[in-house]
Amino acid sequence: MNKVKGLCVLDVDGTLIEEEVIDLLGKEAGCEKEVAQITSQAMRGELDFESSLKKRVSLLKGISTDVFDKIYSELHLSKNASQFIKILQENQIEIGLVSGGFTIIVEKLAKEFGIPLFVANQLEISDGHLTGNLIDPVISREVKEETLVSWAKELEVPFERTIAIGDGANDLKMLKIAGLGIAFCARDIVKKEINLQVDERDFGKVLEMIDFF
């Protein structure tokens, strides 16, 4: 097996995919507007991510887990995302998904693209329905940063050959620590602190920034 030549850590909601899954769940629960408003505030850094996520998840209490298949089928990958993943994998750059979204969706995406590394929030489920609670730990900005560090060490990839791509305030720490941190269709708080930016939802533009091959 060829030695891994780099590591690319991707945020999922709003980055790899166009949607925020929590907002789609809010729609299913009949509280779309309230959930979307909290999501937007959290991504702009106006609310603490962990407490705002727990608040949003509490509004989803009682939803059947059956809705996840429907939601997954409605997701849209960002333009050229699948080609981006394929090219990196062909060049021995390992990909990891790190998400403030939910394992039940992120695991499916990881399997679809042959991505072995993924971390996301775990929803508590009882009798096939959401309880409105999360199972700790919450994937905060600190956990995202720690995950990138942990994967890089595990794969023996030097930090200068790590890439992080994300859009929200909870991605800032991993974007700053990576050798190449890219703000992708990002919120203003992220754009103020991250120099490398892609404002068009197109992973082809991201590929142009990577010189690890």
Secondary structure, DSSP 8 states (H G I E B T S, - for coil): -----EEEEE-TBTTTBSS-HHHHHHHHHT-HHHHHHHHHHHHTTSS-HHHHHHHHHHTTTT-BTTHHHHHHHH--B-BTHHHHHHHHHHTTEEEEEEEEEEHHHHHHHHHHHT--EEEEEEEEEETTEEEEEEES----HHHHHHHHHHHHHHHT--GGGEEEEE-SGGGHHHHHHSSEEEEES--HHHHTT-SEEE-SSBHHHHHTT----
